[in-house]
Amino acid sequence: MSRGAANTEAVWPALLRRAAHMGIGPESFWRLSLKEWRDLTGAGAPAVIARDRLEDLMRRWPDDRASSQIEKTPMKGQK
């Protein structure tokens, strides 16, 4: 058995315990789709980034050539 498979198998008991704490029985747990599970647990929630951090990233790594002329300023605390 590969290391990845062993890691995956170790996750199932934790997922079942989490479902039990949420009041979801084993039969219902196994009927859930991955999307439903992520919706229930918040695992599919997008990561949140602060506005100033997003703007900094946009300045440093523009999406297209036209916007690459934007001044690339260092991040706070960098020279």
Backbone as ProteinMPNN parsed JSONL, in Angstrom:
{"seq_chain_A": "MSRGAANTEAVWPALLRRAAHMGIGPESFWRLSLKEWRDLTGAGAPAVIARDRLEDLMRRWPDDRASSQIEKTPMKGQK", "coords_chain_A": {"N_chain_A": [[0.84, -1.177, 0.0], [0.524, 2.218, -0.833], [1.974, 5.253, 0.544], [0.254, 7.445, 0.312], [-2.254, 6.222, 0.08], [-2.492, 5.047, 2.596], [-2.598, 7.335, 4.195], [-5.026, 8.411, 3.321], [-6.837, 6.447, 4.16], [-6.597, 6.744, 6.906], [-7.947, 9.05, 7.366], [-10.717, 8.654, 7.172], [-12.0, 7.658, 9.651], [-11.85, 10.002, 11.226], [-13.402, 11.752, 9.715], [-15.894, 10.484, 9.888], [-16.345, 10.696, 12.657], [-16.544, 13.466, 12.881], [-18.857, 13.904, 11.359], [-20.683, 12.522, 12.982], [-20.669, 14.145, 15.252], [-21.98, 16.256, 14.158], [-24.461, 15.287, 13.989], [-25.043, 13.563, 11.941], [-25.762, 10.457, 10.764], [-24.077, 7.263, 10.069], [-25.174, 6.022, 7.724], [-26.352, 8.177, 6.364], [-24.104, 9.784, 6.087], [-22.506, 8.317, 4.244], [-24.058, 8.58, 1.997], [-23.817, 11.195, 1.267], [-22.752, 13.601, -1.123], [-19.536, 14.72, -2.301], [-19.583, 17.477, -2.637], [-21.804, 18.175, -1.046], [-20.82, 17.429, 1.485], [-18.643, 19.188, 1.728], [-20.05, 21.605, 1.699], [-21.494, 21.363, 4.088], [-19.463, 21.284, 6.004], [-17.944, 23.484, 5.533], [-15.623, 23.226, 4.19], [-15.348, 23.739, 1.523], [-15.318, 26.414, 1.337], [-14.242, 29.532, 0.076], [-10.908, 30.833, 0.37], [-10.098, 33.66, 2.342], [-8.851, 36.84, 1.604], [-7.144, 39.758, 2.511], [-8.016, 43.048, 1.391], [-5.92, 44.929, 0.868], [-3.751, 43.209, 0.617], [-4.497, 41.71, -1.623], [-4.497, 43.754, -3.574], [-1.795, 44.397, -3.53], [-0.679, 41.993, -4.497], [-1.819, 42.021, -7.05], [-0.555, 44.237, -8.173], [2.095, 43.395, -8.137], [2.132, 41.041, -9.689], [0.793, 41.294, -12.445], [-1.984, 40.461, -14.627], [-1.916, 40.713, -17.436], [0.004, 41.866, -20.315], [-0.337, 44.638, -20.822], [-1.021, 45.676, -18.339], [1.306, 45.26, -17.049], [2.9, 47.383, -16.846], [2.396, 48.704, -14.581], [3.635, 50.08, -11.586], [5.795, 48.092, -9.725], [5.655, 47.699, -6.556], [7.431, 47.194, -3.482], [6.506, 44.782, -0.973], [5.038, 45.518, 2.216], [7.447, 46.218, 4.647], [9.512, 45.213, 3.147], [12.396, 45.841, 1.099]], "CA_chain_A": [[0.0, 0.0, 0.0], [1.321, 3.433, -0.903], [1.828, 6.159, 1.673], [-0.934, 8.252, 0.072], [-3.432, 5.411, 0.388], [-2.554, 4.904, 4.051], [-3.048, 8.621, 4.728], [-6.441, 8.543, 3.005], [-7.58, 5.535, 5.043], [-6.56, 7.279, 8.271], [-8.847, 10.213, 7.423], [-12.13, 8.26, 7.26], [-12.546, 7.676, 11.011], [-11.995, 11.393, 11.663], [-14.557, 12.314, 9.011], [-17.099, 9.885, 10.485], [-16.545, 11.32, 13.974], [-17.032, 14.83, 12.652], [-20.256, 13.783, 10.935], [-21.467, 12.127, 14.161], [-20.813, 15.346, 16.087], [-22.94, 17.126, 13.474], [-25.751, 14.613, 14.003], [-25.21, 12.814, 10.694], [-25.498, 9.031, 10.963], [-23.217, 6.641, 9.06], [-25.872, 5.797, 6.449], [-26.478, 9.483, 5.703], [-22.749, 10.223, 5.734], [-22.042, 7.651, 3.026], [-24.878, 9.027, 0.862], [-23.47, 12.574, 0.917], [-21.783, 13.842, -2.196], [-18.401, 15.514, -1.835], [-20.045, 18.87, -2.574], [-22.655, 18.311, 0.15], [-19.947, 17.375, 2.663], [-17.908, 20.455, 1.795], [-21.003, 22.647, 2.087], [-21.819, 21.182, 5.506], [-18.307, 21.507, 6.874], [-17.251, 24.718, 5.192], [-14.337, 22.896, 3.558], [-15.309, 24.288, 0.173], [-15.377, 27.87, 1.405], [-13.043, 30.158, -0.49], [-10.004, 31.502, 1.299], [-10.32, 35.104, 2.395], [-7.614, 37.6, 1.535], [-7.387, 41.17, 2.788], [-8.032, 43.882, 0.2], [-4.597, 45.499, 0.589], [-2.892, 42.11, 0.161], [-4.906, 41.427, -3.0], [-4.011, 44.838, -4.424], [-0.348, 44.229, -3.611], [-0.428, 40.877, -5.422], [-2.195, 42.452, -8.396], [0.509, 45.13, -8.651], [3.338, 42.651, -8.323], [1.973, 40.028, -10.742], [-0.37, 41.631, -13.279], [-2.484, 39.387, -15.48], [-1.606, 40.847, -18.858], [1.144, 42.702, -20.674], [-0.684, 46.053, -20.698], [-0.992, 46.087, -16.941], [2.617, 45.001, -16.47], [3.579, 48.669, -16.705], [2.101, 49.206, -13.243], [4.819, 50.044, -10.733], [5.856, 46.953, -8.813], [6.148, 48.208, -5.279], [7.727, 46.122, -2.537], [5.53, 44.546, 0.096], [5.343, 46.19, 3.469], [8.565, 45.619, 5.368], [10.564, 44.787, 2.215], [13.077, 46.943, 0.391]], "C_chain_A": [[0.884, 1.239, 0.0], [1.054, 4.329, 0.305], [0.574, 7.016, 1.536], [-2.212, 7.503, 0.421], [-3.593, 5.251, 1.892], [-3.046, 6.188, 4.697], [-4.541, 8.815, 4.492], [-7.282, 7.672, 3.927], [-7.629, 6.066, 6.471], [-7.542, 8.434, 8.445], [-10.3, 9.802, 7.671], [-12.678, 8.24, 8.68], [-12.768, 9.1, 11.54], [-13.205, 12.047, 10.992], [-15.863, 11.769, 9.587], [-17.386, 10.479, 11.865], [-17.087, 12.731, 13.828], [-18.499, 14.816, 12.245], [-21.137, 13.434, 12.125], [-21.688, 13.318, 15.079], [-21.806, 16.33, 15.482], [-24.339, 16.507, 13.452], [-26.061, 13.829, 12.734], [-24.823, 11.365, 10.954], [-24.652, 8.451, 9.848], [-23.897, 6.454, 7.7], [-25.985, 7.107, 5.666], [-25.118, 10.002, 5.254], [-22.32, 9.622, 4.407], [-22.864, 8.016, 1.803], [-24.541, 10.455, 0.434], [-22.522, 12.625, -0.282], [-20.635, 14.655, -1.596], [-18.799, 16.982, -1.689], [-20.905, 19.094, -1.334], [-21.803, 18.318, 1.421], [-19.191, 18.691, 2.822], [-18.822, 21.604, 2.206], [-21.327, 22.57, 3.579], [-20.668, 21.578, 6.425], [-17.589, 22.818, 6.603], [-15.918, 24.478, 4.508], [-14.228, 23.473, 2.157], [-15.343, 25.797, 0.144], [-14.094, 28.472, 0.835], [-12.194, 30.807, 0.602], [-10.246, 33.004, 1.228], [-8.96, 35.791, 2.405], [-7.974, 39.073, 1.768], [-7.24, 41.981, 1.502], [-6.641, 44.425, -0.133], [-3.621, 44.425, 0.109], [-3.212, 41.746, -1.29], [-4.366, 42.489, -3.945], [-2.495, 44.75, -4.596], [0.009, 43.114, -4.593], [-0.745, 41.268, -6.862], [-1.136, 43.387, -8.99], [1.769, 44.335, -8.989], [3.277, 41.643, -9.468], [0.723, 40.311, -11.57], [-0.724, 40.491, -14.228], [-2.084, 39.508, -16.944], [-0.463, 41.831, -19.077], [0.86, 44.185, -20.472], [-0.593, 46.514, -19.245], [0.366, 45.854, -16.302], [3.417, 46.282, -16.304], [3.324, 49.289, -15.333], [3.348, 49.058, -12.386], [4.747, 48.865, -9.771], [6.493, 47.43, -7.525], [6.432, 47.048, -4.341], [6.623, 45.983, -1.508], [5.975, 45.293, 1.329], [6.482, 45.461, 4.182], [9.683, 45.137, 4.474], [11.166, 46.002, 1.558], [13.197, 46.629, -1.059]], "O_chain_A": [[1.869, 1.31, 0.735], [0.046, 4.182, 0.996], [-0.101, 7.288, 2.53], [-3.141, 8.077, 0.988], [-4.709, 5.314, 2.407], [-3.829, 6.142, 5.645], [-5.246, 9.326, 5.362], [-8.323, 8.109, 4.419], [-8.618, 5.851, 7.171], [-7.925, 8.753, 9.57], [-11.039, 10.54, 8.322], [-13.764, 8.778, 8.898], [-13.759, 9.366, 12.22], [-13.941, 12.803, 11.626], [-16.828, 12.515, 9.753], [-18.542, 10.734, 12.203], [-17.983, 13.14, 14.567], [-19.291, 15.624, 12.731], [-22.226, 13.99, 12.268], [-22.778, 13.484, 15.627], [-22.402, 17.139, 16.193], [-25.287, 17.119, 12.96], [-27.213, 13.472, 12.486], [-23.684, 11.08, 11.322], [-24.514, 9.067, 8.791], [-23.289, 6.691, 6.657], [-25.745, 7.141, 4.459], [-24.991, 10.586, 4.177], [-21.823, 10.335, 3.536], [-22.421, 7.789, 0.677], [-24.939, 10.882, -0.65], [-21.618, 11.801, -0.422], [-20.764, 15.211, -0.505], [-18.401, 17.649, -0.733], [-20.747, 20.103, -0.647], [-22.039, 19.12, 2.325], [-19.11, 19.24, 3.921], [-18.417, 22.478, 2.972], [-21.424, 23.597, 4.251], [-20.886, 22.142, 7.497], [-16.713, 23.216, 7.372], [-15.162, 25.42, 4.27], [-13.122, 23.674, 1.657], [-15.392, 26.404, -0.925], [-12.998, 27.972, 1.086], [-12.709, 31.267, 1.62], [-10.561, 33.543, 0.166], [-8.042, 35.38, 3.115], [-8.991, 39.558, 1.274], [-6.438, 41.641, 0.632], [-6.227, 44.387, -1.291], [-2.755, 44.705, -0.719], [-2.307, 41.503, -2.089], [-3.834, 42.161, -5.006], [-1.975, 45.0, -5.683], [0.9, 43.279, -5.426], [-0.025, 40.89, -7.786], [-0.858, 43.324, -10.188], [2.419, 44.582, -10.005], [4.28, 41.42, -10.145], [-0.294, 39.637, -11.408], [0.121, 39.669, -14.583], [-1.929, 38.493, -17.624], [-0.026, 42.525, -18.159], [1.729, 44.918, -19.999], [-0.136, 47.622, -18.967], [0.57, 46.207, -15.14], [4.487, 46.277, -15.696], [3.956, 50.279, -14.965], [4.037, 48.04, -12.448], [3.742, 48.675, -9.085], [7.714, 47.548, -7.422], [5.749, 46.025, -4.397], [5.901, 46.935, -1.211], [7.143, 45.654, 1.469], [6.471, 44.236, 4.3], [10.715, 44.689, 4.976], [10.537, 47.057, 1.467], [13.739, 47.429, -1.821]]}, "name": "protein", "num_of_chains": 1, "seq": "MSRGAANTEAVWPALLRRAAHMGIGPESFWRLSLKEWRDLTGAGAPAVIARDRLEDLMRRWPDDRASSQIEKTPMKGQK"}
